[in-house]
Amino acid sequence: MKALFFLRHYNDIDHITPVISKWSESGHESLVVLLGRPKFLKDYRIKFLSTLDRVRVAPIRRLLSPLKFMQWRLQTLLLNRSVKRLFLIGKLIEKLARKYDAQKRTAVWQSTAGRLLEHSFSDGNEGGVVVFDWITSDSPVPIEWVEIVVTMAKARGLGAVSLPHGDSPHASQLIRHHEWVLKPDALYSAARIFDKLVVPNELCATRFRPFLSNEAIAVLGSPRYCDEWLDKLATLSPVPRLKTNQDTRLRIVMFLRKSEFTTFWEEVGEIIGMIATFPGVELVIKPHTRGGWRQPLTGSASLRQLANVRVAEDSEHSISLMNWADIIIDLATSVVFEAVKAKKPVMAADYLHAGRSALAHFMPETELKCRDDVYTMIDRFLTAGYDSYYVEAHRQRFIEEMLHVGGADVLPRYVALLEEQTMRKKPDQANNTNTPE
């Protein structure tokens, strides 16, 4: 069986790479198309996929003619909301997008979609499935192109599946700037174009349930944080290259969220300053891989003057930082879920942002509610160590309900679902139910 996987950025690579790997181990073929920046070819997980049997990895620019790629890229930029917000060219982009409307864009969308489907499914009679991540109406990859890819795939008798690019680090809904009303978010209605939408847990499923039937949603556990993949990832992950000061007794990493989430930056700065006063503490701050440069904290001159505090470079992988750290401070990111599985202490700094984290929801002992809590926890770790940090019953419930839903053997369930979706019939076959006399 064949699958065509589209990957956009680090989140997709994090969560879908394990599924591609298991799909290959099961004897199936894959074409992995990178829609994002060329730098992703150097990612250690993409390099791993490139070594697998029956897996071919290629950036989209290599699969299209130079002219078609330029047209596809231009139309993608015209619909990108981030580009429209740029001060100097935003209004020009908006004007071009209105002039070059959806009807005019369709020909390029169809020709590029057709070319990619031909690359993966040259024999029109073979079964297969097309896989995207969670595409929303504000995705950097235009939903109108994704819809055309999916429509053309279904016309060929192929399945269409949306796989996870997250595990829902929030247990609350109003977490972004200008989110003021508790109601279903229409951003997630775009998932209706797929035959199946797959989520790791019920917190993720809740976003989509107002727009999809129960049959269209599959809750299968987390491919990124299942035991099988973490065991394999341990052999692939880059070796931490961080140098530790000789007098360091406690190594801390703080993971930040994207700039679109409401964060109380003044207090974040206060906490960093306070932690820096503890003797023997070393703190590394990891901005989010997308939009981290827009966060006010990372450009702070006073922060960079602290001898035992630094901001991690984009090239320093989160997993390497977690392996280096003794403890972690989290502002509601799913990257720390691996540390929870390894029983490494993660402090859920919920009072520093507008949301309620899944960590604090399932494991109340991890929550920081005020500045006093931060001080007390750091002092405790320095004087008493970090054993017996979690209430084990709480940690196990978190793993069972967030990461291992349906059982610890997560990846075989993903392969089975994709195999099931390759068995679709073409519309003309499905409608022709008469038998010859």
C-alpha positions as CSV (number, residue, x, y, z in Angstrom):
1,M,0.0,0.0,0.0
2,K,1.1,3.6,-0.6
3,A,0.8,6.8,1.3
4,L,1.5,10.4,0.4
5,F,2.5,12.4,3.5
6,F,2.7,16.2,3.6
7,L,4.8,17.8,6.4
8,R,4.9,21.6,7.0
9,H,7.0,22.3,10.0
10,Y,8.6,20.9,13.2
11,N,5.2,20.0,14.8
12,D,4.3,17.8,11.9
13,I,7.8,16.2,11.9
14,D,7.5,15.6,15.6
15,H,4.1,13.8,15.5
16,I,3.9,12.2,12.0
17,T,7.4,10.8,11.6
18,P,6.7,7.9,14.0
19,V,3.7,7.0,11.9
20,I,5.7,7.1,8.7
21,S,8.4,4.9,10.3
22,K,5.9,2.3,11.4
23,W,4.2,2.4,8.0
24,S,7.5,1.6,6.4
25,E,8.2,-1.2,8.9
26,S,4.8,-2.7,7.9
27,G,5.9,-3.1,4.3
28,H,4.2,-0.1,2.8
29,E,5.5,2.7,0.6
30,S,5.6,6.5,1.3
31,L,6.3,9.7,-0.5
32,V,7.0,12.4,2.1
33,V,6.6,15.9,0.7
34,L,8.1,18.8,2.7
35,L,6.1,22.0,2.3
36,G,8.2,24.1,4.6
37,R,11.7,25.6,4.6
38,P,14.7,23.7,3.0
39,K,16.3,23.6,6.5
40,F,14.0,20.7,7.4
41,L,15.9,18.4,5.2
42,K,18.7,18.6,7.8
43,D,16.5,17.7,10.7
44,Y,17.6,14.4,12.3
45,R,14.2,12.8,12.0
46,I,13.9,13.6,8.3
47,K,17.4,12.2,7.8
48,F,16.2,9.1,9.5
49,L,13.2,8.7,7.3
50,S,15.4,9.1,4.2
51,T,17.3,5.9,5.3
52,L,14.2,3.8,5.5
53,D,13.1,1.2,2.9
54,R,10.2,2.3,0.7
55,V,10.3,5.9,1.9
56,R,11.2,8.8,-0.4
57,V,11.6,12.3,1.1
58,A,11.5,15.4,-1.2
59,P,10.8,19.1,-0.8
60,I,7.9,20.2,-3.0
61,R,10.2,22.3,-5.1
62,R,11.9,19.2,-6.4
63,L,8.6,17.5,-7.4
64,L,7.3,20.5,-9.4
65,S,8.7,22.3,-12.4
66,P,10.4,25.6,-11.5
67,L,7.4,27.6,-13.0
68,K,4.8,25.5,-11.2
69,F,6.6,25.8,-7.9
70,M,6.9,29.5,-8.3
71,Q,3.2,29.8,-9.0
72,W,2.3,27.6,-6.1
73,R,4.6,29.5,-3.7
74,L,3.2,32.9,-4.8
75,Q,-0.4,31.8,-4.3
76,T,0.5,30.4,-0.9
77,L,2.1,33.7,0.1
78,L,-1.0,35.6,-1.1
79,L,-3.2,33.7,1.3
80,N,-0.8,33.6,4.3
81,R,-2.1,35.7,7.2
82,S,1.3,36.3,8.6
83,V,2.5,37.9,5.4
84,K,-0.6,40.0,5.2
85,R,0.3,41.4,8.7
86,L,3.7,42.7,7.6
87,F,3.8,46.5,7.8
88,L,5.3,47.3,4.5
89,I,3.8,44.8,2.1
90,G,0.7,43.6,3.9
91,K,-1.7,45.8,2.1
92,L,-0.2,45.1,-1.3
93,I,-0.5,41.3,-0.6
94,E,-4.2,41.8,0.4
95,K,-4.9,43.7,-2.8
96,L,-3.2,41.1,-5.0
97,A,-5.2,38.3,-3.2
98,R,-8.5,40.1,-4.0
99,K,-7.5,40.6,-7.6
100,Y,-6.1,37.1,-8.1
101,D,-9.2,35.4,-6.7
102,A,-10.0,31.7,-5.9
103,Q,-11.3,31.0,-9.4
104,K,-8.0,32.2,-11.0
105,R,-6.0,30.2,-8.4
106,T,-7.7,27.0,-9.1
107,A,-5.8,26.0,-12.2
108,V,-2.4,26.2,-10.4
109,W,-3.8,24.3,-7.4
110,Q,-5.2,21.5,-9.6
111,S,-2.0,21.1,-11.7
112,T,0.3,21.0,-8.7
113,A,-2.0,18.6,-6.8
114,G,-2.3,16.3,-9.9
115,R,1.5,16.3,-10.3
116,L,2.1,15.2,-6.7
117,L,-0.6,12.5,-6.9
118,E,1.0,11.1,-10.0
119,H,4.3,11.0,-8.3
120,S,2.9,8.8,-5.6
121,F,0.1,6.8,-7.3
122,S,1.1,6.3,-10.9
123,D,-1.1,3.2,-11.3
124,G,-4.7,4.5,-11.0
125,N,-5.9,1.1,-9.8
126,E,-3.7,0.9,-6.7
127,G,-5.0,1.7,-3.2
128,G,-3.5,4.5,-1.2
129,V,-4.0,7.3,1.2
130,V,-3.2,11.0,1.4
131,V,-2.1,12.4,4.8
132,F,-2.0,15.9,6.1
133,D,-1.7,17.2,9.6
134,W,-4.5,19.2,11.4
135,I,-5.3,21.7,8.7
136,T,-7.2,24.7,9.9
137,S,-8.7,27.7,8.0
138,D,-5.8,29.9,9.0
139,S,-3.1,27.4,8.1
140,P,0.1,28.7,6.3
141,V,-0.7,26.1,3.7
142,P,-3.9,27.3,2.1
143,I,-7.0,25.3,2.9
144,E,-8.3,25.7,-0.6
145,W,-5.2,23.9,-2.0
146,V,-5.5,21.1,0.6
147,E,-9.2,20.7,-0.3
148,I,-8.3,20.4,-4.0
149,V,-5.6,17.8,-3.2
150,V,-8.1,15.8,-1.1
151,T,-10.9,16.1,-3.7
152,M,-8.7,14.9,-6.5
153,A,-7.4,12.1,-4.3
154,K,-10.9,10.9,-3.5
155,A,-11.7,10.9,-7.2
156,R,-8.9,8.5,-7.7
157,G,-10.3,6.2,-5.0
158,L,-7.7,7.2,-2.4
159,G,-8.4,7.8,1.3
160,A,-7.7,11.2,3.0
161,V,-6.6,11.4,6.6
162,S,-5.7,14.2,9.0
163,L,-3.0,13.1,11.5
164,P,-2.0,15.0,14.7
165,H,0.5,17.7,15.1
166,G,0.0,18.2,18.8
167,D,-1.2,16.6,22.1
168,S,-3.1,19.6,23.5
169,P,-1.0,21.1,26.3
170,H,-4.0,23.2,27.4
171,A,-7.0,22.0,29.3
172,S,-8.7,25.3,28.7
173,Q,-10.0,27.1,25.6
174,L,-9.5,30.9,25.9
175,I,-5.7,30.9,25.6
176,R,-4.8,33.3,22.7
177,H,-5.0,37.0,22.3
178,H,-8.5,38.3,21.7
179,E,-10.2,35.0,22.5
180,W,-13.1,36.2,24.7
181,V,-16.0,33.9,24.0
182,L,-16.4,30.3,25.0
183,K,-17.8,28.6,21.9
184,P,-16.7,26.1,19.2
185,D,-13.8,27.6,17.1
186,A,-14.7,27.5,13.4
187,L,-11.0,27.2,12.6
188,Y,-11.4,23.5,13.2
189,S,-14.3,23.0,10.8
190,A,-11.9,22.6,7.9
191,A,-11.3,19.0,9.2
192,R,-14.6,18.0,7.5
193,I,-12.8,17.6,4.2
194,F,-11.1,14.4,5.4
195,D,-12.4,10.9,5.7
196,K,-10.9,10.5,9.1
197,L,-9.4,13.0,11.6
198,V,-7.1,11.3,14.1
199,V,-6.3,12.8,17.6
200,P,-4.2,11.5,20.5
201,N,-6.7,12.2,23.3
202,E,-10.0,13.6,24.2
203,L,-8.7,17.1,24.9
204,C,-7.8,17.3,21.2
205,A,-11.0,15.7,20.1
206,T,-13.1,18.3,21.9
207,R,-12.0,21.0,19.4
208,F,-13.3,19.0,16.5
209,R,-16.5,17.4,17.8
210,P,-18.8,20.3,17.1
211,F,-18.0,20.0,13.4
212,L,-17.5,16.2,12.8
213,S,-19.4,13.1,13.5
214,N,-18.1,10.6,16.1
215,E,-17.4,8.2,13.2
216,A,-15.1,10.7,11.5
217,I,-12.9,11.1,14.6
218,A,-10.4,8.4,15.8
219,V,-8.8,8.8,19.2
220,L,-5.7,6.6,19.0
221,G,-3.1,7.9,21.5
222,S,0.1,9.9,20.9
223,P,2.5,8.7,18.2
224,R,5.1,11.1,19.4
225,Y,5.1,10.0,23.0
226,C,4.4,6.3,22.8
227,D,7.0,3.9,24.3
228,E,7.9,2.3,20.9
229,W,8.8,5.7,19.3
230,L,10.6,7.1,22.4
231,D,12.8,4.0,22.5
232,K,13.7,4.5,18.9
233,L,14.1,8.3,19.3
234,A,16.7,7.7,22.0
235,T,19.0,6.2,19.4
236,L,18.4,9.1,16.9
237,S,18.5,12.2,19.1
238,P,21.4,14.6,18.8
239,V,23.8,14.5,21.7
240,P,23.5,17.5,24.0
241,R,26.5,19.9,23.4
242,L,25.7,22.2,26.2
243,K,28.6,23.1,28.5
244,T,27.8,23.2,32.2
245,N,29.5,25.5,34.6
246,Q,31.7,23.8,37.2
247,D,29.7,25.1,40.1
248,T,26.3,24.2,38.7
249,R,24.2,22.1,41.0
250,L,20.8,22.5,39.2
251,R,20.2,22.7,35.5
252,I,16.9,24.2,34.4
253,V,15.3,24.7,31.0
254,M,12.3,26.9,30.5
255,F,10.1,26.2,27.4
256,L,8.1,29.2,26.0
257,R,5.0,29.2,23.8
258,K,4.3,31.0,20.5
259,S,3.7,34.7,20.7
260,E,0.0,34.3,19.8
261,F,-0.7,32.8,23.2
262,T,-1.4,35.3,26.0
263,T,1.7,35.3,28.3
264,F,2.4,37.6,31.2
265,W,5.9,38.6,30.1
266,E,6.7,41.0,32.9
267,E,6.3,38.3,35.5
268,V,8.3,35.8,33.3
269,G,11.1,38.3,33.4
270,E,10.8,38.6,37.2
271,I,10.9,34.8,37.7
272,I,14.0,34.5,35.5
273,G,15.7,37.3,37.6
274,M,14.8,35.5,40.8
275,I,16.0,32.1,39.7
276,A,19.3,33.7,38.6
277,T,20.0,34.7,42.2
278,F,20.1,31.1,43.4
279,P,23.8,30.0,43.7
280,G,24.6,26.9,41.6
281,V,21.7,27.3,39.2
282,E,22.0,27.4,35.4
283,L,18.9,28.4,33.3
284,V,18.4,27.9,29.5
285,I,15.4,29.5,27.9
286,K,14.0,27.8,24.8
287,P,11.8,30.0,22.6
288,H,9.2,28.3,20.5
289,T,10.5,27.2,17.1
290,R,7.9,29.3,15.3
291,G,7.5,32.9,16.3
292,G,10.0,32.9,19.2
293,W,11.8,35.9,17.8
294,R,8.6,37.9,18.3
295,Q,8.6,37.4,22.1
296,P,9.7,40.4,24.0
297,L,11.7,38.3,26.5
298,T,14.2,36.9,24.0
299,G,15.5,40.3,23.0
300,S,15.9,41.6,26.6
301,A,19.3,43.2,27.2
302,S,19.1,42.8,31.0
303,L,18.4,39.0,30.6
304,R,21.5,38.6,28.4
305,Q,23.7,40.2,31.1
306,L,22.9,37.4,33.6
307,A,25.9,35.1,33.8
308,N,23.9,31.9,34.5
309,V,21.0,32.5,32.1
310,R,21.0,32.2,28.3
311,V,18.6,31.9,25.4
312,A,18.9,28.7,23.4
313,E,19.7,28.9,19.7
314,D,17.1,27.7,17.2
315,S,19.6,24.9,16.2
316,E,19.5,23.5,19.8
317,H,16.8,20.8,19.8
318,S,14.3,20.6,22.5
319,I,15.0,17.0,23.2
320,S,18.7,17.7,23.7
321,L,17.8,20.5,26.2
322,M,15.5,18.2,28.1
323,N,18.1,15.5,28.3
324,W,20.6,18.1,29.7
325,A,18.1,19.6,32.2
326,D,17.6,18.4,35.8
327,I,14.2,20.1,36.0
328,I,11.9,22.0,33.5
329,I,9.7,25.0,33.8
330,D,6.8,24.9,31.3
331,L,4.4,27.5,30.0
332,A,2.0,24.9,28.5
333,T,3.9,23.1,25.8
334,S,3.5,19.5,24.8
335,V,7.3,19.1,24.3
336,V,7.6,18.4,28.0
337,F,5.4,15.3,27.9
338,E,8.4,13.2,27.2
339,A,10.0,14.4,30.5
340,V,6.9,13.4,32.4
341,K,7.1,9.9,31.0
342,A,10.8,9.8,32.1
343,K,9.7,11.1,35.6
344,K,11.9,14.2,35.2
345,P,10.3,17.1,37.2
346,V,8.2,19.5,35.1
347,M,6.8,22.6,36.8
348,A,3.6,23.9,35.2
349,A,3.9,27.6,35.4
350,D,0.2,28.3,34.9
351,Y,0.2,31.6,36.6
352,L,2.5,33.0,33.9
353,H,-0.1,32.6,31.1
354,A,-3.8,32.8,30.4
355,G,-4.4,29.0,30.1
356,R,-4.9,26.0,32.3
357,S,-2.2,23.4,31.3
358,A,-3.0,19.7,30.9
359,L,-0.1,19.0,33.3
360,A,-1.7,21.0,36.1
361,H,-5.1,19.6,35.3
362,F,-4.0,15.9,35.6
363,M,-1.1,16.5,38.1
364,P,-1.9,19.3,40.5
365,E,1.4,18.8,42.3
366,T,3.2,20.3,39.3
367,E,1.4,23.6,39.3
368,L,3.1,26.9,40.1
369,K,0.4,29.4,41.3
370,C,2.5,32.3,42.4
371,R,6.1,33.6,42.7
372,D,6.4,32.0,46.2
373,D,5.8,28.6,44.6
374,V,8.7,29.1,42.2
375,Y,11.0,30.1,45.0
376,T,10.0,27.2,47.2
377,M,10.3,24.6,44.5
378,I,13.8,25.7,43.4
379,D,15.0,25.8,47.0
380,R,13.5,22.3,47.5
381,F,15.3,20.9,44.5
382,L,18.6,22.4,45.6
383,T,18.4,21.2,49.2
384,A,16.5,17.9,48.9
385,G,16.8,16.7,45.3
386,Y,14.0,15.8,42.9
387,D,12.9,12.3,43.9
388,S,9.2,11.7,44.7
389,Y,8.2,14.8,42.7
390,Y,5.1,13.3,41.1
391,V,2.1,11.6,42.7
392,E,2.5,8.4,40.7
393,A,-1.3,7.8,40.4
394,H,-1.7,11.2,38.9
395,R,1.2,10.6,36.5
396,Q,-0.2,7.3,35.3
397,R,-3.6,8.8,34.7
398,F,-2.0,11.6,32.6
399,I,-0.2,8.9,30.5
400,E,-3.3,6.8,30.1
401,E,-5.7,9.6,29.2
402,M,-3.3,11.8,27.2
403,L,-0.7,9.6,25.6
404,H,-1.7,5.9,25.7
405,V,-5.4,6.2,24.9
406,G,-6.5,2.7,23.9
407,G,-3.3,1.0,25.2
408,A,0.5,1.4,25.0
409,D,0.8,-0.1,21.5
410,V,-0.1,3.1,19.7
411,L,1.6,3.0,16.3
412,P,0.0,-0.3,15.1
413,R,-3.4,1.5,15.5
414,Y,-2.3,4.3,13.3
415,V,-1.1,1.9,10.6
416,A,-4.3,-0.1,10.8
417,L,-6.4,3.1,10.3
418,L,-4.3,4.1,7.3
419,E,-4.6,0.6,5.8
420,E,-8.3,0.8,6.2
421,Q,-8.5,4.1,4.4
422,T,-6.6,2.8,1.4
423,M,-9.5,0.5,0.6
424,R,-11.9,3.2,-0.7
425,K,-13.6,2.8,-4.0
426,K,-13.8,5.4,-6.7
427,P,-17.0,7.4,-6.8
428,D,-18.2,5.8,-10.0
429,Q,-17.5,2.3,-8.5
430,A,-19.2,3.1,-5.3
431,N,-22.3,4.4,-7.1
432,N,-22.5,1.4,-9.5
433,T,-24.1,-1.2,-7.2
434,N,-26.1,-3.0,-10.0
435,T,-25.0,-6.5,-10.8
436,P,-25.2,-8.0,-14.4
437,E,-28.2,-10.2,-15.1
